């Protein structure tokens, strides 16, 4: 049975509308990609300051030099600073550590 010309016309119109909708969606998608690409920055083009914000450094208690002051344990990260503190007398070391922690609390 041969379809009527009216049915063929409707099918052709539906086919056109479907193809047009798909083409419009494709164009919209490429416009969206274009807008996004204008805002994106290559990771290699970012500065060191921004890259460093994405990283973290793990600190372990084994990496610290521990000093005790009035029953408190104080960890010092810097090897150079901890060596300088160890070379001081107990009295001078306590004065420096107390001064440092007092200025933190003020």
PEWO-V344105 format. One record per helix or strand of 3 or more residues. SS is the DSSP state (H for helix, E for strand). FROM is the first residue (numbers start at 0). TO is the last residue. If there is no record, write none. Layout:
SS;FROM;TO, SS;FROM;TO
//
This chain:
H;4;38, H;42;44, H;47;51, H;60;62, E;64;68, E;71;75, H;78;86, H;89;104
//
